[in-house]
């Protein structure tokens, strides 16, 4: 059992609720890290900004970037 329950939009800080709604719209779901890091809005927003910065930098092609994400998740034991 997790030490923290997953954060839901109903009880989330308004800034995190906005982030959750954006993830839901773009990805079709709210990512688990957001549900946990949302308890500390500055950390959740920083993590989101880091991901957006990597995407916007354009140093890695989108197809390769998602292959890297999938590879790293598999190495960490996260199923897809």
HUJO-V594636 format. One record per backbone hydrogen bond with DSSP energy under -1.0 kcal/mol. CO is the residue of the C=O (numbers start at 1). NH is the residue of the N-H. E is the energy in kcal/mol with one decimal. If there is no record, write none. Layout:
co:CO nh:NH e:E
co:CO nh:NH e:E
This chain:
co:8 nh:11 e:-1.1
co:8 nh:12 e:-1.1
co:13 nh:17 e:-2.8
co:14 nh:18 e:-1.9
co:15 nh:19 e:-1.6
co:16 nh:20 e:-3.0
co:17 nh:21 e:-2.4
co:18 nh:22 e:-2.0
co:19 nh:23 e:-2.3
co:20 nh:24 e:-2.5
co:21 nh:25 e:-2.3
co:22 nh:26 e:-2.7
co:23 nh:27 e:-3.2
co:24 nh:28 e:-1.3
co:31 nh:35 e:-1.6
co:32 nh:36 e:-1.4
co:33 nh:37 e:-3.6
co:34 nh:38 e:-1.6
co:35 nh:7 e:-2.0
co:36 nh:39 e:-1.4
co:37 nh:40 e:-2.2
co:40 nh:43 e:-1.1
co:40 nh:44 e:-2.0
co:41 nh:45 e:-2.9
co:42 nh:46 e:-2.0
co:43 nh:47 e:-2.6
co:44 nh:48 e:-2.2
co:45 nh:49 e:-2.4
co:46 nh:50 e:-2.3
co:47 nh:51 e:-2.1
co:48 nh:52 e:-2.3
co:49 nh:53 e:-2.4
co:50 nh:54 e:-2.2
co:51 nh:55 e:-2.1
co:52 nh:56 e:-2.8
co:53 nh:57 e:-2.0
co:61 nh:65 e:-2.8
co:62 nh:66 e:-2.2
co:63 nh:67 e:-1.5
co:64 nh:68 e:-2.5
co:65 nh:69 e:-2.5
co:66 nh:70 e:-2.3
co:67 nh:71 e:-2.6
co:68 nh:72 e:-2.9
co:69 nh:73 e:-2.5
co:70 nh:74 e:-2.4
co:71 nh:75 e:-2.3
co:72 nh:76 e:-1.8
co:73 nh:78 e:-3.2
co:74 nh:77 e:-1.3
